[in-house]
Amino acid sequence: MIKSVAFIVYPVKDIARARKFYEDTLGLKLTQNFQDDWLEYDVGDTTFAITSMDITHVAGAKGAVVAFEMDDLDQSVNRLKQLSVPFVLDTYTTPVCRLAVVSDPDGNEIIIHKRDR
């Protein structure tokens, strides 16, 4: 029986460039580093990873998408726009949440999300 998501991983072409984006731009904190080719970030009860060592998947291939829950969506959107992060979809409201979609340096899409509560 599945009890949780262990991790989500994005393949990247340039690990240093991707690391700078995820740490400096999005603010993730590095929790594990395997030979500077597999980097992990604990996000709540899940781990998000980036890697340049996955030869079976293509960076930016438009497969699965990670969604990060934000404390303040509007503040996050404004900050990312100031940093010239590319937006795939600007702020959008659904019946249960608000979200926007940005692109990392490899074209992997990232949803920034705020649940209605």
N, CA, C and O atoms as CSV, one atom per row, in Angstrom:
chain,resi,resn,atom,element,x,y,z
A,1,MET,N,N,0.837,-1.186,0.000
A,1,MET,CA,C,0.000,0.000,0.000
A,1,MET,C,C,0.877,1.242,0.000
A,1,MET,O,O,1.842,1.327,0.759
A,2,ILE,N,N,0.549,2.182,-0.831
A,2,ILE,CA,C,1.293,3.445,-0.892
A,2,ILE,C,C,0.876,4.310,0.277
A,2,ILE,O,O,-0.316,4.490,0.527
A,3,LYS,N,N,1.856,4.851,1.002
A,3,LYS,CA,C,1.516,5.697,2.141
A,3,LYS,C,C,1.910,7.150,1.964
A,3,LYS,O,O,1.416,8.002,2.702
A,4,SER,N,N,2.801,7.476,0.992
A,4,SER,CA,C,3.144,8.872,0.745
A,4,SER,C,C,3.974,8.973,-0.530
A,4,SER,O,O,4.389,7.962,-1.096
A,5,VAL,N,N,4.209,10.188,-0.967
A,5,VAL,CA,C,5.115,10.436,-2.086
A,5,VAL,C,C,6.516,10.552,-1.496
A,5,VAL,O,O,6.754,11.413,-0.649
A,6,ALA,N,N,7.435,9.714,-1.922
A,6,ALA,CA,C,8.791,9.736,-1.381
A,6,ALA,C,C,9.573,10.946,-1.888
A,6,ALA,O,O,10.185,11.676,-1.108
A,7,PHE,N,N,9.543,11.148,-3.203
A,7,PHE,CA,C,10.213,12.307,-3.762
A,7,PHE,C,C,9.710,12.581,-5.164
A,7,PHE,O,O,9.111,11.724,-5.813
A,8,ILE,N,N,9.967,13.788,-5.611
A,8,ILE,CA,C,9.715,14.222,-6.979
A,8,ILE,C,C,11.056,14.698,-7.497
A,8,ILE,O,O,11.767,15.410,-6.788
A,9,VAL,N,N,11.425,14.321,-8.725
A,9,VAL,CA,C,12.724,14.724,-9.261
A,9,VAL,C,C,12.558,15.317,-10.656
A,9,VAL,O,O,11.787,14.817,-11.474
A,10,TYR,N,N,13.294,16.386,-10.905
A,10,TYR,CA,C,13.364,16.988,-12.232
A,10,TYR,C,C,14.768,16.787,-12.784
A,10,TYR,O,O,15.745,17.111,-12.108
A,11,PRO,N,N,14.888,16.260,-13.990
A,11,PRO,CA,C,16.193,16.222,-14.643
A,11,PRO,C,C,16.536,17.632,-15.128
A,11,PRO,O,O,15.664,18.362,-15.598
A,12,VAL,N,N,17.796,18.003,-15.011
A,12,VAL,CA,C,18.254,19.323,-15.454
A,12,VAL,C,C,19.531,19.167,-16.278
A,12,VAL,O,O,20.280,18.207,-16.095
A,13,LYS,N,N,19.773,20.101,-17.172
A,13,LYS,CA,C,20.978,20.067,-18.005
A,13,LYS,C,C,22.189,20.617,-17.270
A,13,LYS,O,O,23.279,20.051,-17.356
A,14,ASP,N,N,22.007,21.711,-16.552
A,14,ASP,CA,C,23.102,22.402,-15.875
A,14,ASP,C,C,22.759,22.470,-14.389
A,14,ASP,O,O,21.969,23.317,-13.972
A,15,ILE,N,N,23.341,21.594,-13.601
A,15,ILE,CA,C,22.986,21.466,-12.186
A,15,ILE,C,C,23.294,22.750,-11.413
A,15,ILE,O,O,22.530,23.123,-10.524
A,16,ALA,N,N,24.392,23.429,-11.731
A,16,ALA,CA,C,24.737,24.668,-11.016
A,16,ALA,C,C,23.702,25.755,-11.296
A,16,ALA,O,O,23.279,26.463,-10.382
A,17,ARG,N,N,23.297,25.887,-12.554
A,17,ARG,CA,C,22.291,26.891,-12.926
A,17,ARG,C,C,20.953,26.558,-12.265
A,17,ARG,O,O,20.281,27.447,-11.741
A,18,ALA,N,N,20.567,25.287,-12.290
A,18,ALA,CA,C,19.315,24.873,-11.670
A,18,ALA,C,C,19.359,25.071,-10.154
A,18,ALA,O,O,18.382,25.515,-9.551
A,19,ARG,N,N,20.486,24.743,-9.551
A,19,ARG,CA,C,20.630,24.918,-8.101
A,19,ARG,C,C,20.452,26.380,-7.717
A,19,ARG,O,O,19.760,26.690,-6.748
A,20,LYS,N,N,21.064,27.262,-8.460
A,20,LYS,CA,C,20.935,28.696,-8.194
A,20,LYS,C,C,19.469,29.114,-8.279
A,20,LYS,O,O,18.992,29.870,-7.432
A,21,PHE,N,N,18.751,28.631,-9.291
A,21,PHE,CA,C,17.342,28.967,-9.444
A,21,PHE,C,C,16.523,28.465,-8.259
A,21,PHE,O,O,15.776,29.234,-7.654
A,22,TYR,N,N,16.655,27.186,-7.923
A,22,TYR,CA,C,15.816,26.615,-6.871
A,22,TYR,C,C,16.171,27.141,-5.481
A,22,TYR,O,O,15.288,27.275,-4.634
A,23,GLU,N,N,17.429,27.438,-5.237
A,23,GLU,CA,C,17.823,27.947,-3.920
A,23,GLU,C,C,17.694,29.467,-3.839
A,23,GLU,O,O,17.042,29.981,-2.930
A,24,ASP,N,N,18.304,30.189,-4.776
A,24,ASP,CA,C,18.327,31.648,-4.697
A,24,ASP,C,C,17.027,32.290,-5.150
A,24,ASP,O,O,16.594,33.281,-4.562
A,25,THR,N,N,16.398,31.749,-6.181
A,25,THR,CA,C,15.181,32.354,-6.710
A,25,THR,C,C,13.937,31.861,-5.983
A,25,THR,O,O,13.109,32.667,-5.557
A,26,LEU,N,N,13.795,30.529,-5.835
A,26,LEU,CA,C,12.610,29.995,-5.163
A,26,LEU,C,C,12.769,29.869,-3.652
A,26,LEU,O,O,11.770,29.770,-2.939
A,27,GLY,N,N,14.004,29.870,-3.148
A,27,GLY,CA,C,14.228,29.855,-1.710
A,27,GLY,C,C,14.241,28.488,-1.056
A,27,GLY,O,O,14.105,28.396,0.164
A,28,LEU,N,N,14.402,27.407,-1.838
A,28,LEU,CA,C,14.493,26.082,-1.230
A,28,LEU,C,C,15.825,25.941,-0.500
A,28,LEU,O,O,16.826,26.546,-0.883
A,29,LYS,N,N,15.820,25.137,0.548
A,29,LYS,CA,C,17.024,24.884,1.349
A,29,LYS,C,C,17.537,23.480,1.057
A,29,LYS,O,O,16.802,22.503,1.203
A,30,LEU,N,N,18.791,23.380,0.646
A,30,LEU,CA,C,19.407,22.097,0.320
A,30,LEU,C,C,19.467,21.214,1.566
A,30,LEU,O,O,19.895,21.658,2.632
A,31,THR,N,N,19.031,19.950,1.420
A,31,THR,CA,C,19.088,19.018,2.544
A,31,THR,C,C,20.008,17.829,2.279
A,31,THR,O,O,20.536,17.238,3.222
A,32,GLN,N,N,20.209,17.469,1.003
A,32,GLN,CA,C,21.128,16.380,0.641
A,32,GLN,C,C,21.824,16.725,-0.668
A,32,GLN,O,O,21.232,17.323,-1.566
A,33,ASN,N,N,23.091,16.338,-0.758
A,33,ASN,CA,C,23.867,16.578,-1.969
A,33,ASN,C,C,24.690,15.330,-2.263
A,33,ASN,O,O,25.568,14.961,-1.483
A,34,PHE,N,N,24.406,14.682,-3.385
A,34,PHE,CA,C,25.164,13.510,-3.801
A,34,PHE,C,C,26.035,13.888,-4.986
A,34,PHE,O,O,25.547,14.002,-6.110
A,35,GLN,N,N,27.312,14.080,-4.737
A,35,GLN,CA,C,28.333,14.351,-5.755
A,35,GLN,C,C,27.994,15.541,-6.662
A,35,GLN,O,O,28.387,15.562,-7.828
A,36,ASP,N,N,27.270,16.523,-6.131
A,36,ASP,CA,C,26.857,17.695,-6.907
A,36,ASP,C,C,26.097,17.337,-8.179
A,36,ASP,O,O,26.017,18.151,-9.099
A,37,ASP,N,N,25.536,16.124,-8.243
A,37,ASP,CA,C,24.745,15.689,-9.387
A,37,ASP,C,C,23.319,15.302,-9.016
A,37,ASP,O,O,22.480,15.120,-9.898
A,38,TRP,N,N,23.037,15.177,-7.732
A,38,TRP,CA,C,21.685,14.867,-7.245
A,38,TRP,C,C,21.494,15.700,-5.979
A,38,TRP,O,O,22.120,15.434,-4.953
A,39,LEU,N,N,20.631,16.702,-6.057
A,39,LEU,CA,C,20.409,17.613,-4.940
A,39,LEU,C,C,18.975,17.460,-4.449
A,39,LEU,O,O,18.034,17.422,-5.242
A,40,GLU,N,N,18.824,17.375,-3.133
A,40,GLU,CA,C,17.498,17.194,-2.548
A,40,GLU,C,C,17.133,18.353,-1.632
A,40,GLU,O,O,17.974,18.940,-0.951
A,41,TYR,N,N,15.824,18.655,-1.649
A,41,TYR,CA,C,15.249,19.721,-0.834
A,41,TYR,C,C,14.017,19.161,-0.142
A,41,TYR,O,O,13.075,18.738,-0.812
A,42,ASP,N,N,14.007,19.149,1.188
A,42,ASP,CA,C,12.826,18.696,1.910
A,42,ASP,C,C,11.790,19.812,1.881
A,42,ASP,O,O,12.071,20.956,2.239
A,43,VAL,N,N,10.589,19.453,1.449
A,43,VAL,CA,C,9.486,20.398,1.355
A,43,VAL,C,C,8.299,19.744,2.054
A,43,VAL,O,O,7.645,18.866,1.490
A,44,GLY,N,N,8.025,20.169,3.272
A,44,GLY,CA,C,6.978,19.510,4.050
A,44,GLY,C,C,7.351,18.061,4.279
A,44,GLY,O,O,8.455,17.764,4.735
A,45,ASP,N,N,6.430,17.150,3.962
A,45,ASP,CA,C,6.661,15.718,4.158
A,45,ASP,C,C,7.248,15.033,2.928
A,45,ASP,O,O,7.362,13.808,2.895
A,46,THR,N,N,7.619,15.812,1.920
A,46,THR,CA,C,8.098,15.254,0.655
A,46,THR,C,C,9.472,15.823,0.340
A,46,THR,O,O,9.874,16.846,0.894
A,47,THR,N,N,10.179,15.158,-0.546
A,47,THR,CA,C,11.468,15.643,-1.015
A,47,THR,C,C,11.356,15.985,-2.492
A,47,THR,O,O,10.814,15.212,-3.282
A,48,PHE,N,N,11.872,17.143,-2.852
A,48,PHE,CA,C,11.983,17.561,-4.240
A,48,PHE,C,C,13.461,17.480,-4.591
A,48,PHE,O,O,14.302,17.965,-3.834
A,49,ALA,N,N,13.789,16.877,-5.727
A,49,ALA,CA,C,15.188,16.716,-6.120
A,49,ALA,C,C,15.395,17.217,-7.545
A,49,ALA,O,O,14.476,17.225,-8.364
A,50,ILE,N,N,16.632,17.635,-7.816
A,50,ILE,CA,C,17.065,17.936,-9.177
A,50,ILE,C,C,18.313,17.112,-9.441
A,50,ILE,O,O,19.101,16.846,-8.533
A,51,THR,N,N,18.484,16.710,-10.702
A,51,THR,CA,C,19.645,15.882,-11.015
A,51,THR,C,C,20.101,16.085,-12.451
A,51,THR,O,O,19.306,16.346,-13.353
A,52,SER,N,N,21.396,15.956,-12.628
A,52,SER,CA,C,21.971,15.942,-13.977
A,52,SER,C,C,22.456,14.543,-14.330
A,52,SER,O,O,23.051,14.338,-15.389
A,53,MET,N,N,22.202,13.572,-13.442
A,53,MET,CA,C,22.702,12.216,-13.673
A,53,MET,C,C,21.637,11.262,-14.203
A,53,MET,O,O,21.907,10.070,-14.353
A,54,ASP,N,N,20.445,11.754,-14.488
A,54,ASP,CA,C,19.371,10.905,-14.999
A,54,ASP,C,C,19.408,10.914,-16.518
A,54,ASP,O,O,18.900,11.843,-17.146
A,55,ILE,N,N,20.002,9.894,-17.110
A,55,ILE,CA,C,20.152,9.865,-18.568
A,55,ILE,C,C,18.918,9.321,-19.276
A,55,ILE,O,O,18.852,9.338,-20.505
A,56,THR,N,N,17.939,8.839,-18.509
A,56,THR,CA,C,16.747,8.272,-19.128
A,56,THR,C,C,15.605,9.273,-19.283
A,56,THR,O,O,14.607,8.974,-19.940
A,57,HIS,N,N,15.739,10.459,-18.685
A,57,HIS,CA,C,14.708,11.485,-18.787
A,57,HIS,C,C,15.324,12.770,-19.332
A,57,HIS,O,O,16.493,13.064,-19.082
A,58,VAL,N,N,14.533,13.524,-20.073
A,58,VAL,CA,C,15.006,14.739,-20.711
A,58,VAL,C,C,14.568,15.952,-19.897
A,58,VAL,O,O,13.408,16.053,-19.497
A,59,ALA,N,N,15.500,16.870,-19.655
A,59,ALA,CA,C,15.166,18.101,-18.939
A,59,ALA,C,C,14.117,18.885,-19.708
A,59,ALA,O,O,14.194,19.018,-20.929
A,60,GLY,N,N,13.134,19.403,-18.978
A,60,GLY,CA,C,12.098,20.219,-19.588
A,60,GLY,C,C,11.167,19.463,-20.508
A,60,GLY,O,O,10.602,20.062,-21.423
A,61,ALA,N,N,10.983,18.165,-20.302
A,61,ALA,CA,C,10.214,17.320,-21.224
A,61,ALA,C,C,8.704,17.454,-21.080
A,61,ALA,O,O,7.964,16.789,-21.807
A,62,LYS,N,N,8.233,18.276,-20.183
A,62,LYS,CA,C,6.795,18.510,-19.981
A,62,LYS,C,C,6.072,17.266,-19.469
A,62,LYS,O,O,4.968,16.943,-19.907
A,63,GLY,N,N,6.712,16.591,-18.547
A,63,GLY,CA,C,6.081,15.437,-17.922
A,63,GLY,C,C,5.336,15.881,-16.681
A,63,GLY,O,O,4.577,16.849,-16.727
A,64,ALA,N,N,5.539,15.192,-15.580
A,64,ALA,CA,C,4.890,15.549,-14.321
A,64,ALA,C,C,5.332,16.949,-13.891
A,64,ALA,O,O,6.403,17.423,-14.271
A,65,VAL,N,N,4.499,17.588,-13.104
A,65,VAL,CA,C,4.769,18.949,-12.646
A,65,VAL,C,C,4.697,18.975,-11.129
A,65,VAL,O,O,3.817,18.348,-10.539
A,66,VAL,N,N,5.612,19.694,-10.493
A,66,VAL,CA,C,5.569,19.860,-9.051
A,66,VAL,C,C,4.770,21.133,-8.745
A,66,VAL,O,O,4.836,22.114,-9.486
A,67,ALA,N,N,4.019,21.098,-7.647
A,67,ALA,CA,C,3.283,22.271,-7.174
A,67,ALA,C,C,3.759,22.577,-5.757
A,67,ALA,O,O,3.647,21.739,-4.863
A,68,PHE,N,N,4.286,23.774,-5.559
A,68,PHE,CA,C,4.742,24.204,-4.238
A,68,PHE,C,C,3.673,25.087,-3.601
A,68,PHE,O,O,3.230,26.067,-4.200
A,69,GLU,N,N,3.264,24.735,-2.386
A,69,GLU,CA,C,2.308,25.545,-1.634
A,69,GLU,C,C,3.051,26.755,-1.070
A,69,GLU,O,O,4.088,26.604,-0.424
A,70,MET,N,N,2.522,27.952,-1.315
A,70,MET,CA,C,3.182,29.187,-0.918
A,70,MET,C,C,2.481,29.797,0.298
A,70,MET,O,O,1.272,29.644,0.467
A,71,ASP,N,N,3.251,30.487,1.139
A,71,ASP,CA,C,2.656,31.226,2.251
A,71,ASP,C,C,1.823,32.392,1.720
A,71,ASP,O,O,0.699,32.617,2.168
A,72,ASP,N,N,2.382,33.127,0.764
A,72,ASP,CA,C,1.719,34.306,0.202
A,72,ASP,C,C,1.918,34.274,-1.316
A,72,ASP,O,O,2.990,34.624,-1.810
A,73,LEU,N,N,0.905,33.863,-2.040
A,73,LEU,CA,C,1.017,33.711,-3.482
A,73,LEU,C,C,1.302,35.038,-4.172
A,73,LEU,O,O,2.180,35.107,-5.033
A,74,ASP,N,N,0.580,36.089,-3.811
A,74,ASP,CA,C,0.771,37.382,-4.479
A,74,ASP,C,C,2.188,37.904,-4.286
A,74,ASP,O,O,2.804,38.397,-5.232
A,75,GLN,N,N,2.699,37.800,-3.087
A,75,GLN,CA,C,4.076,38.238,-2.810
A,75,GLN,C,C,5.067,37.408,-3.622
A,75,GLN,O,O,6.026,37.950,-4.171
A,76,SER,N,N,4.843,36.114,-3.698
A,76,SER,CA,C,5.732,35.234,-4.460
A,76,SER,C,C,5.702,35.567,-5.945
A,76,SER,O,O,6.750,35.633,-6.587
A,77,VAL,N,N,4.507,35.779,-6.496
A,77,VAL,CA,C,4.372,36.142,-7.904
A,77,VAL,C,C,5.104,37.445,-8.186
A,77,VAL,O,O,5.852,37.539,-9.158
A,78,ASN,N,N,4.895,38.443,-7.348
A,78,ASN,CA,C,5.568,39.734,-7.551
A,78,ASN,C,C,7.085,39.600,-7.501
A,78,ASN,O,O,7.793,40.182,-8.323
A,79,ARG,N,N,7.582,38.831,-6.533
A,79,ARG,CA,C,9.031,38.632,-6.404
A,79,ARG,C,C,9.603,37.931,-7.634
A,79,ARG,O,O,10.640,38.339,-8.157
A,80,LEU,N,N,8.929,36.873,-8.098
A,80,LEU,CA,C,9.426,36.138,-9.256
A,80,LEU,C,C,9.378,36.991,-10.521
A,80,LEU,O,O,10.258,36.877,-11.375
A,81,LYS,N,N,8.373,37.835,-10.648
A,81,LYS,CA,C,8.313,38.753,-11.796
A,81,LYS,C,C,9.463,39.757,-11.741
A,81,LYS,O,O,10.061,40.071,-12.770
A,82,GLN,N,N,9.773,40.261,-10.546
A,82,GLN,CA,C,10.903,41.186,-10.394
A,82,GLN,C,C,12.217,40.517,-10.771
A,82,GLN,O,O,13.143,41.182,-11.235
A,83,LEU,N,N,12.302,39.208,-10.576
A,83,LEU,CA,C,13.507,38.456,-10.921
A,83,LEU,C,C,13.490,37.965,-12.366
A,83,LEU,O,O,14.380,37.223,-12.781
A,84,SER,N,N,12.478,38.378,-13.137
A,84,SER,CA,C,12.327,38.021,-14.559
A,84,SER,C,C,12.192,36.520,-14.792
A,84,SER,O,O,12.633,36.004,-15.818
A,85,VAL,N,N,11.583,35.824,-13.839
A,85,VAL,CA,C,11.299,34.405,-14.024
A,85,VAL,C,C,10.182,34.286,-15.058
A,85,VAL,O,O,9.179,34.991,-14.953
A,86,PRO,N,N,10.330,33.412,-16.054
A,86,PRO,CA,C,9.277,33.273,-17.075
A,86,PRO,C,C,7.999,32.653,-16.500
A,86,PRO,O,O,8.043,31.644,-15.795
A,87,PHE,N,N,6.873,33.274,-16.815
A,87,PHE,CA,C,5.565,32.756,-16.405
A,87,PHE,C,C,4.914,32.047,-17.582
A,87,PHE,O,O,4.795,32.606,-18.672
A,88,VAL,N,N,4.491,30.806,-17.347
A,88,VAL,CA,C,3.736,30.031,-18.330
A,88,VAL,C,C,2.262,30.411,-18.212
A,88,VAL,O,O,1.549,30.492,-19.213
A,89,LEU,N,N,1.813,30.642,-16.975
A,89,LEU,CA,C,0.446,31.041,-16.688
A,89,LEU,C,C,0.476,32.011,-15.520
A,89,LEU,O,O,0.999,31.692,-14.452
A,90,ASP,N,N,-0.084,33.194,-15.723
A,90,ASP,CA,C,-0.140,34.174,-14.638
A,90,ASP,C,C,-1.178,33.722,-13.616
A,90,ASP,O,O,-1.858,32.717,-13.820
A,91,THR,N,N,-1.296,34.446,-12.542
A,91,THR,CA,C,-2.183,34.080,-11.443
A,91,THR,C,C,-3.578,33.732,-11.958
A,91,THR,O,O,-4.181,34.474,-12.734
A,92,TYR,N,N,-4.063,32.594,-11.507
A,92,TYR,CA,C,-5.321,32.034,-11.972
A,92,TYR,C,C,-6.100,31.543,-10.753
A,92,TYR,O,O,-5.521,30.941,-9.848
A,93,THR,N,N,-7.389,31.793,-10.727
A,93,THR,CA,C,-8.228,31.382,-9.610
A,93,THR,C,C,-9.105,30.210,-10.025
A,93,THR,O,O,-9.751,30.240,-11.072
A,94,THR,N,N,-9.117,29.167,-9.179
A,94,THR,CA,C,-9.995,28.021,-9.377
A,94,THR,C,C,-11.010,28.028,-8.231
A,94,THR,O,O,-10.923,28.886,-7.353
A,95,PRO,N,N,-11.957,27.112,-8.214
A,95,PRO,CA,C,-12.903,27.068,-7.094
A,95,PRO,C,C,-12.265,26.721,-5.745
A,95,PRO,O,O,-12.864,26.974,-4.700
A,96,VAL,N,N,-11.069,26.150,-5.753
A,96,VAL,CA,C,-10.456,25.715,-4.486
A,96,VAL,C,C,-9.087,26.334,-4.196
A,96,VAL,O,O,-8.540,26.142,-3.110
A,97,CYS,N,N,-8.527,27.078,-5.161
A,97,CYS,CA,C,-7.182,27.599,-4.947
A,97,CYS,C,C,-6.890,28.749,-5.911
A,97,CYS,O,O,-7.693,29.087,-6.781
A,98,ARG,N,N,-5.705,29.335,-5.717
A,98,ARG,CA,C,-5.132,30.270,-6.680
A,98,ARG,C,C,-3.750,29.735,-7.020
A,98,ARG,O,O,-3.078,29.146,-6.173
A,99,LEU,N,N,-3.327,29.942,-8.271
A,99,LEU,CA,C,-2.033,29.416,-8.676
A,99,LEU,C,C,-1.464,30.217,-9.832
A,99,LEU,O,O,-2.160,30.997,-10.482
A,100,ALA,N,N,-0.190,30.004,-10.066
A,100,ALA,CA,C,0.506,30.512,-11.246
A,100,ALA,C,C,1.503,29.431,-11.636
A,100,ALA,O,O,1.849,28.575,-10.821
A,101,VAL,N,N,1.965,29.470,-12.881
A,101,VAL,CA,C,2.922,28.479,-13.355
A,101,VAL,C,C,4.135,29.214,-13.908
A,101,VAL,O,O,4.016,30.084,-14.771
A,102,VAL,N,N,5.310,28.846,-13.391
A,102,VAL,CA,C,6.563,29.427,-13.855
A,102,VAL,C,C,7.418,28.342,-14.487
A,102,VAL,O,O,7.104,27.155,-14.402
A,103,SER,N,N,8.497,28.767,-15.119
A,103,SER,CA,C,9.397,27.839,-15.790
A,103,SER,C,C,10.789,27.971,-15.189
A,103,SER,O,O,11.274,29.078,-14.957
A,104,ASP,N,N,11.436,26.816,-14.934
A,104,ASP,CA,C,12.819,26.866,-14.459
A,104,ASP,C,C,13.749,27.040,-15.662
A,104,ASP,O,O,13.267,27.071,-16.794
A,105,PRO,N,N,15.063,27.154,-15.454
A,105,PRO,CA,C,15.980,27.399,-16.576
A,105,PRO,C,C,15.963,26.320,-17.663
A,105,PRO,O,O,16.380,26.585,-18.791
A,106,ASP,N,N,15.486,25.104,-17.344
A,106,ASP,CA,C,15.421,24.032,-18.338
A,106,ASP,C,C,14.056,23.897,-18.984
A,106,ASP,O,O,13.865,23.039,-19.846
A,107,GLY,N,N,13.103,24.728,-18.585
A,107,GLY,CA,C,11.757,24.643,-19.136
A,107,GLY,C,C,10.824,23.740,-18.355
A,107,GLY,O,O,9.685,23.530,-18.773
A,108,ASN,N,N,11.281,23.190,-17.213
A,108,ASN,CA,C,10.395,22.418,-16.351
A,108,ASN,C,C,9.386,23.380,-15.725
A,108,ASN,O,O,9.763,24.443,-15.231
A,109,GLU,N,N,8.125,23.014,-15.744
A,109,GLU,CA,C,7.093,23.875,-15.183
A,109,GLU,C,C,6.938,23.635,-13.688
A,109,GLU,O,O,7.000,22.500,-13.216
A,110,ILE,N,N,6.734,24.729,-12.950
A,110,ILE,CA,C,6.546,24.692,-11.504
A,110,ILE,C,C,5.279,25.468,-11.198
A,110,ILE,O,O,5.141,26.628,-11.586
A,111,ILE,N,N,4.357,24.822,-10.500
A,111,ILE,CA,C,3.155,25.516,-10.065
A,111,ILE,C,C,3.442,26.118,-8.694
A,111,ILE,O,O,3.920,25.430,-7.792
A,112,ILE,N,N,3.147,27.405,-8.546
A,112,ILE,CA,C,3.160,28.017,-7.225
A,112,ILE,C,C,1.693,28.183,-6.861
A,112,ILE,O,O,0.906,28.679,-7.668
A,113,HIS,N,N,1.324,27.780,-5.673
A,113,HIS,CA,C,-0.059,27.454,-5.343
A,113,HIS,C,C,-0.425,27.981,-3.963
A,113,HIS,O,O,0.419,28.041,-3.068
A,114,LYS,N,N,-1.688,28.362,-3.797
A,114,LYS,CA,C,-2.207,28.736,-2.487
A,114,LYS,C,C,-3.626,28.194,-2.371
A,114,LYS,O,O,-4.522,28.624,-3.097
A,115,ARG,N,N,-3.825,27.248,-1.455
A,115,ARG,CA,C,-5.153,26.685,-1.222
A,115,ARG,C,C,-6.049,27.743,-0.580
A,115,ARG,O,O,-5.579,28.568,0.204
A,116,ASP,N,N,-7.339,27.716,-0.914
A,116,ASP,CA,C,-8.320,28.546,-0.219
A,116,ASP,C,C,-8.637,27.871,1.104
A,116,ASP,O,O,-8.946,26.679,1.139
A,117,ARG,N,N,-8.564,28.609,2.164
A,117,ARG,CA,C,-8.907,28.050,3.488
A,117,ARG,C,C,-9.567,29.104,4.317
A,117,ARG,O,O,-9.936,28.847,5.462
